[in-house]
Amino acid sequence: MSRQINIVPFLPPIKHGDCLAVHSESGARFMRHFHCHEAYELHLIKGAAGAKRIIGDTINTISDLDLVLLAKSNLPHVWQRGSYKGDGHFVLQVYFLPELFAGLSDKTCFDAISHLFELAASGLVFSNAMTLCVYQDLIRLATTKDSLQQYMLFLNILNRLSSDAVAKRIAGPGFVRDNDSLENNSVVMVKNYIHEHYQEEIYIKTLADLIGVEQQWLSVSFKNRTGNTVIDYVNQVRLGQVVRRLIDTEEPVAKIAEECGFLNLANFNRQFKRTKGITPFAFRKAYRTEAI
């Protein structure tokens, strides 16, 4: 039976009736365990270049300034020390519940922020330029005592973040379904088919017939609209499913790879290491220990 390994539920310090819970600290210790929670989280860390950020199926080494929005319940995540050896870093965390914006999310003026949350279901890391743009407001957020002023300031921060055209999703599409209501319907149909059939052989012709276009047109259009070739996207979905089972089960890696659509184990191992930076065994171990 599937079970999550070394992922602990975390209760954010947000009280009933609060709009936000804002916590800031210099030299904050790194959490020992992967954790998850129901609340959304905006997480800023400054001055910890070389630390590791692990969200879902993705491991990244962060730079001096790292701002991430997590808008998906129970997406496992942790920041680890990595190669960062100092203790002068600064962390600011904003926790809030999705119902904070109940009654607003269906308003046209809220469309950009609603779309921001949709993308951030995979975890969203913002550009350095945008992080610098909102940095002072984030600091003000931590010191603002009036809850209404704090709410209005946070709404303004989210609105500015929603304009970051180069913000990047973090967890892969196989780990968290990469829904995007603004995507072309043909792309959505192709993605849905891939998610439903990733365990099988998937042919470009099948996908082209599905949406009634030529194979070449599909290949070019999909790459232009998503930034990935169809084959790359299929492999991302499969790898995301592999990682989820590496985390959730004790099943052998070879069995997981085969059942997720990788029929050649050597090719799977090469793809996994090229994409994730470490082997499947090392990735599984990362979810069982304090550090990579």
C-alpha positions in Angstrom: 0.0 0.0 0.0 1.2 3.5 -0.9 2.4 5.6 2.0 4.2 8.9 2.3 7.8 8.6 3.6 9.2 11.2 6.0 6.8 13.9 5.0 5.3 15.4 8.1 2.1 17.5 8.2 2.7 21.0 9.4 0.3 23.4 11.0 1.0 26.9 9.9 0.7 29.6 12.6 -2.5 31.0 11.2 -5.4 31.5 13.7 -9.1 31.3 13.0 -10.3 34.7 11.8 -6.8 35.9 10.7 -6.3 37.0 7.1 -2.6 36.2 7.1 0.1 34.8 9.3 3.4 36.5 8.6 6.7 35.2 10.1 10.1 36.7 9.6 13.4 35.7 11.1 17.1 36.2 10.6 19.3 33.1 10.8 16.3 30.8 10.8 17.2 27.2 11.1 16.4 24.9 8.2 13.6 22.4 8.7 14.8 18.9 9.1 11.9 17.2 7.3 9.8 17.5 4.2 6.5 19.0 5.2 3.1 19.9 3.8 0.2 21.9 4.9 -3.3 23.1 3.8 -2.4 26.8 3.8 -0.9 28.6 0.8 2.5 30.0 1.4 4.7 32.8 0.0 8.2 32.0 1.0 11.2 34.5 0.8 14.7 33.6 1.7 17.6 36.1 1.3 21.3 35.6 1.7 21.4 31.8 1.6 23.0 31.2 -1.9 23.8 27.5 -2.2 21.0 26.2 -0.1 18.7 23.5 -1.6 15.0 24.0 -2.4 13.1 20.8 -2.9 9.4 21.1 -4.0 7.6 18.0 -5.2 9.8 16.3 -7.7 12.3 19.1 -8.3 15.6 19.9 -6.5 17.1 23.4 -7.1 20.1 25.2 -5.7 18.9 28.7 -4.8 20.6 32.0 -5.4 21.0 34.9 -2.9 17.3 35.8 -3.3 14.6 33.2 -3.7 10.8 33.9 -3.7 8.3 31.1 -4.1 4.5 30.8 -4.0 3.0 27.5 -3.1 -0.7 27.4 -3.9 -1.4 23.7 -3.6 -2.5 21.8 -0.5 -0.1 19.1 0.6 2.7 19.7 -1.9 5.8 18.4 -0.1 8.6 20.9 0.3 11.7 21.7 2.3 14.6 24.2 2.2 17.9 22.5 3.2 21.3 23.9 3.9 23.0 22.4 0.9 26.4 24.1 0.3 25.4 27.2 2.3 27.5 27.3 5.5 26.5 30.7 6.9 23.8 31.7 9.4 23.0 35.3 8.4 20.2 34.5 6.0 16.7 36.0 6.3 13.5 34.2 5.9 10.0 35.6 5.5 6.9 33.4 5.3 3.3 34.5 4.6 0.6 31.8 5.2 -3.0 32.3 4.0 -6.0 30.1 3.2 -7.6 30.0 -0.2 -10.9 31.1 1.2 -9.3 34.4 2.1 -10.3 35.5 -1.4 -13.8 33.9 -1.4 -16.2 36.1 -3.3 -13.3 37.8 -5.2 -11.9 34.9 -7.3 -14.9 35.0 -9.8 -14.5 38.8 -10.3 -12.9 40.0 -13.5 -10.6 42.3 -11.6 -9.2 39.2 -9.8 -8.5 37.2 -13.0 -4.7 37.8 -12.9 -4.4 36.7 -9.3 -6.6 33.6 -9.8 -4.4 32.6 -12.7 -1.3 33.2 -10.5 -2.8 30.7 -7.9 -3.5 28.2 -10.7 0.1 28.2 -11.9 1.4 28.2 -8.3 -0.3 24.8 -7.7 3.0 23.4 -9.0 5.0 25.9 -6.9 6.1 29.1 -8.7 9.5 30.7 -8.4 9.7 34.4 -9.3 12.4 36.2 -11.2 15.1 38.1 -9.4 13.8 41.3 -10.9 10.3 40.8 -9.6 11.5 39.6 -6.2 13.5 42.8 -5.8 10.4 44.8 -6.9 8.2 43.4 -4.1 11.0 43.0 -1.5 10.4 46.2 0.5 6.6 45.6 0.5 7.2 42.1 1.9 9.3 43.7 4.7 6.6 46.2 5.4 4.1 43.3 5.5 6.0 41.8 8.4 5.8 45.0 10.4 2.3 46.2 9.6 0.1 45.8 12.6 -3.3 46.8 11.2 -4.8 43.7 9.7 -6.8 45.5 7.0 -3.7 47.5 5.8 -1.8 44.2 5.8 -4.4 42.6 3.7 -4.5 45.4 1.2 -0.7 45.5 1.0 -0.6 41.7 0.4 -3.2 42.0 -2.3 -1.0 44.6 -4.0 2.0 42.2 -3.8 0.0 39.4 -5.3 -1.2 41.6 -8.1 2.4 42.6 -8.9 3.6 39.0 -8.8 0.9 38.0 -11.2 2.6 40.2 -13.9 5.9 38.3 -13.7 6.0 36.8 -17.2 9.1 34.8 -16.5 8.1 33.2 -13.2 8.7 29.4 -13.5 6.7 26.4 -12.3 8.6 24.2 -10.0 7.1 20.7 -9.7 6.8 18.7 -12.9 3.5 18.0 -14.7 3.5 14.4 -13.7 3.8 15.3 -10.0 1.2 18.1 -10.1 -1.2 18.3 -13.0 -0.2 21.5 -14.8 -3.7 23.0 -15.4 -3.7 26.4 -17.1 -7.1 27.9 -18.0 -5.5 30.3 -20.5 -4.0 27.5 -22.6 -5.1 26.7 -26.1 -7.9 24.0 -26.2 -5.9 21.8 -28.5 -2.9 21.8 -26.2 -5.2 21.0 -23.3 -6.6 18.0 -25.1 -3.1 16.7 -26.0 -1.9 17.1 -22.4 -5.0 15.4 -21.0 -4.5 12.4 -23.3 -0.8 12.2 -22.2 -1.8 12.3 -18.5 -4.3 9.5 -19.1 -2.1 7.3 -21.2 1.5 8.0 -20.0 1.9 4.3 -19.1 1.4 3.3 -22.7 3.3 3.9 -25.9 2.2 7.4 -27.1 2.5 8.3 -30.8 2.5 11.7 -32.4 0.0 10.4 -35.0 -2.4 9.5 -32.3 -2.2 12.9 -30.8 -2.5 14.7 -34.1 -5.6 12.6 -35.1 -7.1 13.5 -31.7 -7.2 17.2 -32.5 -7.5 16.8 -36.3 -4.2 18.2 -37.5 -1.1 17.1 -39.3 1.8 15.6 -37.2 4.2 18.4 -38.2 1.7 21.1 -37.2 1.2 19.5 -33.8 4.9 19.2 -33.1 5.6 22.8 -34.0 2.5 24.2 -32.3 3.0 22.3 -29.1 6.6 23.4 -28.8 5.7 27.0 -29.5 2.9 27.1 -26.9 4.4 25.1 -24.1 8.2 25.4 -24.6 8.5 21.6 -24.7 8.4 19.1 -27.5 5.6 16.5 -27.2 8.2 13.8 -26.3 9.8 16.0 -23.7 6.4 16.6 -22.1 5.5 12.9 -22.1 8.8 12.2 -20.3 8.2 15.0 -17.8 4.8 13.5 -17.0 6.3 10.0 -16.6 9.2 11.2 -14.5 6.8 13.1 -12.2 4.8 9.9 -11.7 8.0 8.0 -11.0 9.1 10.5 -8.3 5.7 10.4 -6.7 6.0 6.6 -6.3 9.6 6.9 -5.2 8.3 9.1 -2.4 5.1 7.3 -1.6 6.2 3.6 -1.8 9.0 1.1 -1.2 8.6 -0.4 -4.7 11.7 -1.2 -6.7 12.9 1.5 -9.0 12.9 -0.8 -12.0 9.2 -1.8 -11.4 8.2 1.9 -11.0 10.0 2.9 -14.2 8.4 0.2 -16.3 4.9 0.9 -14.9 5.3 4.6 -15.6 6.1 4.0 -19.3 9.9 3.6 -19.4 10.5 0.3 -21.0 14.3 0.6 -21.1 15.8 0.9 -17.6 19.2 2.2 -18.8 17.5 5.0 -20.8 15.3 5.8 -17.9 18.2 6.1 -15.5 20.0 8.5 -17.9 16.9 10.6 -18.4 16.2 10.8 -14.7 19.8 11.9 -13.8 19.9 14.4 -16.7 16.6 15.9 -15.6 16.8 15.7 -11.8 20.6 15.9 -11.4 20.8 12.8 -9.3 19.9 9.1 -9.6 16.5 7.7 -8.7 18.0 5.9 -5.7 19.6 9.2 -4.5 16.3 11.1 -5.0 14.5 8.5 -2.9 17.1 8.7 -0.2 16.7 12.5 -0.2 13.2 12.1 1.1 14.5 9.9 4.0 17.3 12.0 5.3 18.0 15.5 6.5 20.3 16.6 3.6 21.2 15.6 0.1 
